[in-house]
Amino acid sequence: MRSTGLFTAAALALSASLLPTTAAAQWLKYPTPGTPRLPDGTPNLVAPAPRTADGKPDLSGIWRGAGPLYRFNIAQDLKPEDIQPWAEALFLQRVRDSRKDSPLARCLPVSVPFHNFFNLTRIVQTPGLIVMLYESPNSPHRTVFTDGRDLPKDPNPTWLGYSIGRWEGDTLVVTTAGFNDKAWLDSAGHPQTESLRITERLRRRDFGHMDFEMTIDDPKVFTRPFTVKRERLLAPDTELLEDVCENERDATHMSGDSGIRLSPELLATYAGVYELAPGRAVVVTVTGDMLFVQGLNEPKLPLLVQSETQFMSTATPTGFEFVRNAEGRVTHLMVRGDSGDRKAVRKGAAVPDQRK
């Protein structure tokens, strides 16, 4: 049975009652009608893309999220100068507070980028509009109008904005604006403002593969627009599950800022490249008074300080402990998780970030 529960860091100390309830497994193995099959009955995902009566690619179907990397940190590919200082400071404070005031923790809607990278999305395409249904907290939906209308001139700000679409050849271009400033662009805490404008480009290149691009333009948060490009895969023979966050009463018991601050000089001694195994490296960098880690098939994630040598991931239950030798030099990193402890030997120093 597929679970729709959110995967959060142990450091968040979330009560189980905050996790969304899961619907009974209904139709999760039912064959999707109209799906081309291989001789063994499995879906043929490289068959030609279906088309509508007017010749446009039919995007209808259930599609997997575009991967977890950008859901945790939408800005992981950006340079320090690409983020407005106030937005960076707010992001880092939210990390220090263990994201206790996030929309997720308060059972409020999450953002369009979060939905694009998390769990399943059903697309229902009709001649005048396209509906997107999400297997995501509180099971929201979006309507993309393709009937030629313009975006509203003075919209009432909303969590998911207002969306219109147009076709450029075989690519659907969706423009969304009219957002509020309450949602977080990712689960780590990058903010959005009412100036946010999102452009998505969807191209179904065959039956089971979709090229997906998302451009984020929020000049109050970022100094330039930026684009994330990913592939989305069709998920045939399954169904969306209801996902409801229905109890935020335990939020007062969630942990916040530990109050522990380590000097940039001490953190700089931890920055470096640590090798778990040949070809598998963990890269640790410094941003002000905070460490970031990248590797382990995860995005660049900020770490919560637990002590002078111990840290926790903000997105997974993984713990990190830096170990020194008798001379006081950091020699290796212990990566602690459900599968046991793993030792990563230090190979070299990484260039620390210059963000303050």
Secondary structure, 3 states (H helix, E strand, C coil): CCCCCCCCCHHHCCCHHHCCEECCCCCCCCCCCCCCECCCCCECCCCCCCECCCCCECCCEEEECCCCHHHHCCCCCCCHHHECHHHHHHHHHHHHCCCCCCCCCCCCCCCHHHHHHCCEEEEEECCCEEEEEECCCCCCEEEEECCCCCCCCCCCCECCCEEEEEEECCEEEEEEECECCCCECCCCCCECCCCCEEEEEEEECCCCEEEEEEEEECCCCECCCEEEEEEEEECCCCCCCCEECCCCHHHHHCCCCCCCCCCHHHHHCCCEEEEEECCEEEEEEEECCEEEEEECCEEEEEEEECCCCEEEECCCCCEEEEEECCCCCEEEEEEEECCEEEEEEEEECCCCCCCC
